[in-house]
Structures are given as C-alpha cells and as structure tokens.
C-alpha cells in the first residue's frame, strides 16, 4: 500500500534534486504546497502531487449517475 506522502525518491524524481533545500526551492518556484517535517524534509501529499502533475482524479465525476442504494424487499417477509 502506498503512503499518502511522497517518498524521498519520488520527490527527488519530480524536483530533480536530492538535497532538501533545493527540493523546497523547486516546490516554491513551481507553486506547490507542502509542509516541512521536524528535519525540514518537504512533505508533499500523493493526491496533491497527482493533481499538480495532471493525472486524472480517482474520484467519480459529479456528472456520473449515483448508484441507487440497496433497499430490502419487505414484501417477501411474512
């Protein structure tokens, strides 16, 4: 199972930098939102990164018809 936060390797692949200071500089210059850990590691959410990179959303679109909820058939109960 994937973590909700990008790994060090994934962040280095996106930014092109291994050094955390350069990663933060890249994220800032490209307008990405992140938080810093106590060790000043930039923490980027996986879903946010997918949105920033233009990946389609995993959530169903609002135009998709909603699935009708299951309801019990009480006519069969005596």
MMTF fields as JSON, N, C-alpha, C and O atoms, coordinates in Angstrom:
{
  "mmtfVersion": "1.0.0",
  "mmtfProducer": "UNKNOWN",
  "numBonds": 311,
  "numAtoms": 312,
  "numGroups": 78,
  "numChains": 1,
  "numModels": 1,
  "chainsPerModel": [1],
  "groupsPerChain": [78],
  "chainIdList": ["A"],
  "bondAtomList": [4, 2, 8, 6, 12, 10, 16, 14, 20, 18, 24, 22, 28, 26, 32, 30, 36, 34, 40, 38, 44, 42, 48, 46, 52, 50, 56, 54, 60, 58, 64, 62, 68, 66, 72, 70, 76, 74, 80, 78, 84, 82, 88, 86, 92, 90, 96, 94, 100, 98, 104, 102, 108, 106, 112, 110, 116, 114, 120, 118, 124, 122, 128, 126, 132, 130, 136, 134, 140, 138, 144, 142, 148, 146, 152, 150, 156, 154, 160, 158, 164, 162, 168, 166, 172, 170, 176, 174, 180, 178, 184, 182, 188, 186, 192, 190, 196, 194, 200, 198, 204, 202, 208, 206, 212, 210, 216, 214, 220, 218, 224, 222, 228, 226, 232, 230, 236, 234, 240, 238, 244, 242, 248, 246, 252, 250, 256, 254, 260, 258, 264, 262, 268, 266, 272, 270, 276, 274, 280, 278, 284, 282, 288, 286, 292, 290, 296, 294, 300, 298, 304, 302, 308, 306],
  "bondOrderList": [1, 1, 1, 1, 1, 1, 1, 1, 1, 1, 1, 1, 1, 1, 1, 1, 1, 1, 1, 1, 1, 1, 1, 1, 1, 1, 1, 1, 1, 1, 1, 1, 1, 1, 1, 1, 1, 1, 1, 1, 1, 1, 1, 1, 1, 1, 1, 1, 1, 1, 1, 1, 1, 1, 1, 1, 1, 1, 1, 1, 1, 1, 1, 1, 1, 1, 1, 1, 1, 1, 1, 1, 1, 1, 1, 1, 1],
  "groupList": [{"groupName": "UNK", "atomNameList": ["N", "CA", "C", "O"], "elementList": ["N", "C", "C", "O"], "formalChargeList": [0, 0, 0, 0], "bondAtomList": [1, 0, 2, 1, 3, 2], "bondOrderList": [1, 1, 2], "singleLetterCode": "X", "chemCompType": "L-PEPTIDE LINKING"}],
  "groupTypeList": [0, 0, 0, 0, 0, 0, 0, 0, 0, 0, 0, 0, 0, 0, 0, 0, 0, 0, 0, 0, 0, 0, 0, 0, 0, 0, 0, 0, 0, 0, 0, 0, 0, 0, 0, 0, 0, 0, 0, 0, 0, 0, 0, 0, 0, 0, 0, 0, 0, 0, 0, 0, 0, 0, 0, 0, 0, 0, 0, 0, 0, 0, 0, 0, 0, 0, 0, 0, 0, 0, 0, 0, 0, 0, 0, 0, 0, 0],
  "groupIdList": [1, 2, 3, 4, 5, 6, 7, 8, 9, 10, 11, 12, 13, 14, 15, 16, 17, 18, 19, 20, 21, 22, 23, 24, 25, 26, 27, 28, 29, 30, 31, 32, 33, 34, 35, 36, 37, 38, 39, 40, 41, 42, 43, 44, 45, 46, 47, 48, 49, 50, 51, 52, 53, 54, 55, 56, 57, 58, 59, 60, 61, 62, 63, 64, 65, 66, 67, 68, 69, 70, 71, 72, 73, 74, 75, 76, 77, 78],
  "secStructList": [7, 7, 7, 1, 5, 7, 7, 2, 2, 2, 2, 2, 2, 2, 2, 1, 7, 1, 1, 2, 2, 2, 2, 2, 2, 2, 2, 2, 2, 6, 6, 7, 7, 7, 3, 3, 7, 6, 6, 7, 7, 3, 3, 7, 5, 2, 2, 2, 2, 2, 2, 2, 6, 6, 7, 7, 7, 1, 1, 7, 7, 6, 6, 1, 7, 7, 7, 7, 7, 7, 7, 7, 7, 4, 4, 4, 7, 7],
  "xCoordList": [0.843, 0.0, 0.892, 1.869, 0.54, 1.308, 0.997, -0.119, 2.016, 1.838, 1.105, 1.113, 0.482, -0.209, 0.779, 0.407, 2.033, 3.085, 4.094, 4.424, 4.587, 5.597, 6.869, 7.255, 7.516, 8.776, 9.904, 9.726, 11.065, 12.234, 12.598, 12.927, 12.54, 12.89, 11.903, 12.306, 10.621, 9.608, 9.762, 9.649, 10.018, 10.189, 11.442, 11.432, 12.514, 13.736, 13.485, 14.026, 12.669, 12.365, 11.57, 11.821, 10.622, 9.789, 10.595, 10.528, 11.356, 12.073, 13.398, 13.878, 13.984, 15.303, 16.442, 17.598, 16.127, 17.14, 17.063, 15.979, 18.242, 18.32, 18.32, 17.751, 18.962, 19.092, 17.738, 17.033, 17.396, 16.089, 15.907, 14.814, 16.965, 16.873, 16.537, 15.725, 17.145, 16.848, 15.456, 14.786, 15.018, 13.649, 12.647, 11.683, 12.872, 11.977, 11.99, 10.941, 13.17, 13.278, 12.479, 11.768, 12.596, 11.85, 10.348, 9.587, 9.925, 8.497, 7.96, 6.879, 8.695, 8.27, 8.192, 7.232, 9.197, 9.225, 8.138, 7.738, 7.66, 6.6, 5.215, 4.233, 5.149, 3.863, 3.221, 2.003, 4.02, 3.49, 3.364, 4.211, 2.304, 2.102, 2.702, 2.582, 3.338, 3.94, 4.086, 3.968, 4.342, 4.696, 6.073, 6.538, 6.715, 8.042, 7.987, 7.282, 8.746, 8.878, 9.836, 10.401, 10.019, 10.962, 12.371, 13.153, 12.693, 14.014, 14.088, 15.05, 13.065, 12.96, 12.811, 13.136, 12.321, 12.022, 10.696, 9.714, 10.64, 9.363, 8.431, 8.806, 7.226, 6.235, 5.131, 4.429, 5.0, 4.016, 3.02, 3.41, 1.744, 0.7, 0.646, 0.804, 0.423, 0.387, -0.747, -0.533, -1.94, -3.083, -2.842, -3.17, -2.266, -1.956, -0.943, -1.095, 0.087, 1.103, 0.469, 0.807, -0.435, -1.119, -1.908, -1.905, -2.576, -3.331, -2.394, -2.678, -1.281, -0.325, 0.305, 0.627, 0.48, 1.103, 0.09, 0.459, -1.186, -2.207, -2.816, -3.47, -2.62, -3.222, -4.726, -5.168, -5.512, -6.962, -7.299, -6.616, -8.356, -8.79, -9.359, -10.008, -9.111, -9.645, -11.082, -11.767, -11.536, -12.897, -13.884, -13.548, -15.089, -16.07, -16.489, -16.571, -16.746, -17.147, -18.568, -19.378, -18.886, -20.223, -21.308, -22.478, -20.947, -21.952, -22.328, -23.333, -21.543, -21.843, -23.083, -23.201, -23.993, -25.197, -24.842, -24.017, -25.478, -25.233, -25.863, -26.947, -25.165, -25.675, -26.804, -26.678, -27.9, -29.028, -28.713, -28.21, -29.013, -28.738, -29.632, -30.769, -29.107, -29.863, -30.93, -30.668, -32.117, -33.201, -33.782, -33.904, -34.145, -34.684, -36.088, -36.829, -36.44, -37.754, -38.614, -38.563, -39.409, -40.238, -41.475, -42.166, -41.766, -42.941, -42.761, -43.747, -41.532, -41.245, -41.312, -41.245, -41.443, -41.442, -42.894, -43.779, -43.114, -44.494, -44.703, -45.805],
  "yCoordList": [-1.174, 0.0, 1.243, 1.323, 2.199, 3.428, 4.349, 4.375, 5.103, 6.099, 7.299, 7.498, 8.088, 9.298, 10.423, 11.434, 10.25, 11.25, 10.681, 9.496, 11.517, 11.064, 10.644, 11.25, 9.599, 9.147, 10.088, 10.942, 9.922, 10.734, 10.545, 11.51, 9.307, 9.007, 9.652, 10.194, 9.589, 10.185, 11.706, 12.299, 12.327, 13.767, 14.18, 15.198, 13.401, 13.677, 13.526, 14.29, 12.546, 12.341, 13.528, 13.969, 14.035, 15.152, 16.443, 17.165, 16.732, 18.008, 17.985, 19.02, 16.795, 16.698, 16.945, 17.039, 17.053, 17.354, 16.352, 15.915, 15.991, 15.137, 15.975, 15.575, 17.134, 17.996, 18.607, 19.126, 18.538, 19.032, 20.524, 20.969, 21.293, 22.745, 23.036, 23.918, 22.312, 22.51, 21.998, 22.564, 20.942, 20.454, 21.516, 21.792, 22.115, 23.177, 24.36, 24.937, 24.729, 25.835, 25.527, 26.393, 24.297, 23.904, 23.948, 24.485, 23.382, 23.375, 24.798, 25.088, 25.683, 27.078, 27.775, 28.494, 27.565, 28.253, 27.759, 28.479, 26.539, 25.983, 26.076, 25.571, 26.723, 26.975, 25.767, 25.736, 24.774, 23.584, 23.86, 24.533, 23.339, 23.439, 22.212, 21.095, 22.425, 21.33, 21.79, 22.975, 20.834, 21.156, 20.56, 19.7, 21.016, 20.514, 19.66, 19.975, 18.57, 17.746, 18.442, 19.483, 17.879, 18.471, 18.526, 19.413, 17.569, 17.537, 18.39, 18.295, 19.234, 20.142, 19.411, 19.959, 18.174, 17.437, 17.946, 18.003, 18.318, 18.746, 17.551, 16.538, 17.67, 16.596, 17.014, 18.002, 16.235, 16.526, 15.375, 14.21, 15.703, 14.69, 14.035, 14.704, 12.729, 11.974, 12.432, 12.613, 12.621, 13.04, 14.439, 14.706, 15.335, 16.687, 16.641, 17.352, 15.811, 15.693, 15.191, 15.672, 14.238, 13.734, 14.848, 14.953, 15.668, 16.789, 17.779, 18.255, 18.085, 19.036, 18.52, 19.302, 17.219, 16.619, 16.339, 15.869, 16.626, 16.486, 15.11, 14.81, 14.27, 12.935, 13.05, 13.905, 12.201, 12.256, 11.884, 11.079, 12.486, 12.245, 10.841, 10.332, 10.219, 8.891, 8.958, 7.939, 10.164, 10.327, 10.331, 10.806, 9.815, 9.822, 11.251, 12.116, 11.475, 12.812, 13.107, 12.188, 14.379, 14.716, 14.446, 14.314, 14.362, 14.105, 12.624, 12.28, 11.757, 10.323, 10.051, 10.576, 9.244, 8.96, 8.214, 7.301, 8.621, 7.99, 6.599, 6.386, 5.673, 4.318, 4.312, 4.886, 3.666, 3.632, 2.708, 1.599, 3.177, 2.402, 1.167, 1.191, 0.104, -1.122, -0.949, -0.391, -1.423, -1.399, -2.798, -3.49, -3.228, -4.566, -4.669, -3.687, -5.873, -6.125, -6.733, -7.937, -5.876, -6.315, -7.086, -7.67, -7.102, -7.831, -9.345, -10.082, -9.813, -11.236, -11.682, -12.877, -10.727, -11.048, -11.264, -10.477, -12.326, -12.585, -12.197, -12.352],
  "zCoordList": [0.0, 0.0, 0.0, 0.745, -0.841, -0.937, 0.237, 0.756, 0.639, 1.679, 1.092, -0.123, 1.932, 1.492, 1.191, 0.595, 1.6, 1.4, 0.405, 0.468, -0.513, -1.463, -0.737, 0.262, -1.253, -0.667, -1.084, -1.953, -0.454, -0.801, -2.271, -2.961, -2.747, -4.131, -5.11, -6.139, -4.784, -5.661, -5.726, -6.799, -4.589, -4.558, -5.333, -6.026, -5.221, -5.976, -7.48, -8.279, -7.865, -9.274, -9.837, -10.958, -9.064, -9.525, -9.597, -10.591, -8.544, -8.479, -9.23, -9.691, -9.348, -9.974, -9.004, -9.415, -7.714, -6.693, -5.547, -5.159, -5.005, -3.825, -2.543, -1.528, -2.605, -1.421, -1.072, -1.937, 0.193, 0.642, 0.4, 0.048, 0.587, 0.364, -1.095, -1.375, -2.022, -3.436, -3.782, -4.646, -3.12, -3.333, -2.899, -3.613, -1.723, -1.25, -2.205, -2.488, -2.706, -3.654, -4.927, -5.436, -5.44, -6.635, -6.374, -7.179, -5.246, -4.916, -4.81, -5.323, -4.157, -4.021, -5.375, -5.65, -6.217, -7.508, -8.456, -9.371, -8.244, -9.091, -8.444, -8.987, -7.287, -6.646, -5.982, -5.806, -5.61, -4.943, -3.449, -2.862, -2.838, -1.396, -0.724, -1.227, 0.397, 1.165, 2.607, 2.917, 3.471, 4.85, 5.112, 4.364, 6.163, 6.495, 7.746, 8.704, 7.719, 8.922, 9.872, 9.537, 11.041, 12.001, 11.44, 11.783, 10.573, 9.948, 8.693, 7.931, 8.47, 7.33, 5.999, 4.946, 6.047, 4.824, 4.274, 5.014, 2.993, 2.425, 2.27, 1.68, 2.796, 2.731, 1.761, 1.976, 0.689, -0.349, -0.386, -0.457, -0.339, -0.404, -1.772, -2.793, -1.796, -3.046, -3.959, -5.157, -3.418, -4.23, -4.798, -5.954, -3.981, -4.436, -5.577, -6.571, -5.441, -6.493, -7.788, -8.87, -7.687, -8.886, -9.568, -10.794, -8.784, -9.346, -10.027, -11.126, -9.375, -9.936, -11.221, -12.116, -11.314, -12.494, -13.604, -14.68, -13.343, -14.374, -14.491, -15.49, -13.503, -13.536, -13.3, -12.532, -13.951, -13.72, -12.283, -11.65, -11.793, -10.418, -10.279, -11.192, -9.126, -8.858, -8.36, -8.282, -8.024, -7.517, -8.674, -9.759, -8.473, -9.557, -9.9, -9.027, -11.165, -11.58, -11.116, -11.0, -10.846, -10.356, -11.391, -11.031, -12.664, -13.692, -13.777, -14.399, -13.168, -13.195, -12.341, -11.234, -12.845, -12.059, -10.774, -10.771, -9.704, -8.407, -8.402, -8.945, -7.784, -7.659, -6.644, -5.562, -6.992, -6.081, -4.905, -5.086, -3.722, -2.515, -2.477, -2.95, -1.916, -1.792, -0.724, 0.341, -1.009, -0.023, 0.08, -0.93, 1.29, 1.456, 0.853, 0.811, 0.386, -0.168, 0.936, 1.189, 1.593, 2.716, 2.263, 3.097, 0.983, 0.5, 0.66, 0.662, 0.793, 0.953, 2.421, 2.71, 3.342, 4.781, 5.212, 4.876, 5.947, 6.398, 7.831, 8.358]
}
